[in-house]
Amino acid sequence: MSTDHERGRGRRQAKVLDRGSTAVAHPNIALIKYWGKRDERLVVPYVDSLSMTLDVFPTSTTVRLSPGARADRVTLDGTSAEGEVRRRVVAFLDLVRELAGRTEPAAVDTRNAVPTGAGLASSASGFAALAVAASAAYGLDLDDTALSRLARRGSASAARSIFGGYALCHAGQGVGAAADLSSYAEPVPVPDFDPALVIALVDAGPKAVSSRVAMRRTVETSPLYEAWARSSKDDLTDMREMLSRGDLEGVGEIAERNALGMHATMLAARPAVRYLSPATVAVLDGVIQLRRDGVPAYATMDAGPNVKVLCHPADAGRVADTVLGAAPGCSVVTARCGPGARLRTAAGR
Ligand code: 2P0
């Protein structure tokens, strides 16, 4: 029979468990892009990618185990998630439960400070935060490499958000379990290079074609895809060299050509995938004008119309003014290098 003291402790523990495990992660922007999967089920990329984790737009995710519940509950920004979002989160929880040898359902509460689905990598911060919170909630003790591999199963770009600063995601080798094991991100130490990234939010609405669908179509139908994937290898080698030198102009030129090349592969897909809008092109013209005026500024775009402009922190104000002049009505946020995904509160700890 338990004593009052023990019952009190049990209640306290239950209360602690109720808080769940909360993790925070930030989005990242790829300077060398990932585009295309060689294994869709395991989410294994065709190409290596290299990114900068940001210090803005964090995602905070809490995972609480609900042993009495009949199914998982998924809440995104205070609203019950349905459809594809819920399906991806539940599939991810199934994977964590399989790894942990557990079966309890969970309640997942995610808060995004970034517009979801607008090409601003909300899935990167989202699945990085979910990987950290869910693995803690289910009692998995994973190192950063294993967390990165796990986050990749949610979204390949999420593998990079496990790390702060710069991260390289390996496409890995082989097929099946070998591919899964060898595809993960690792930090790239870059001393003395902390540029600004001026983010032009030209349209915060959800995108017309998901990156998953767009990637598949590009790989299957674009005659330019293979050429870009090949040239991306050289871009990565050159990028690592320029990063180690802290050469903003070198880094910017390579990032811009890699991103434009990726969008070219999509434009050549059948039917074409075009994420770049008239406002995107106006901002790109503004960036070219800045360079003509002697301001080193370089653009990169992801699966959406928003533009991220890499520049010296001292030039960020001028870059932001140019962006606002080029695309009136857009909003501008300036980011710097940010931290890796971290556990805030661990259940029962
Ligand atoms: C990247 N993007 O490297 C590339 C560049 C967008 C363009 O990763 O299908 O949400 O979940 O693995 O990671 C966006 O796609 O795609 C992305 P999935 P994800 O950042």
Residues whose N, C-alpha, C, O or C-beta is under 5 A from the ligand:
A	BS01	2P0	A30 I32 K33 Y34 S49 S123 G154 S155 A156 S157 A158 S211 R212 D302 A303
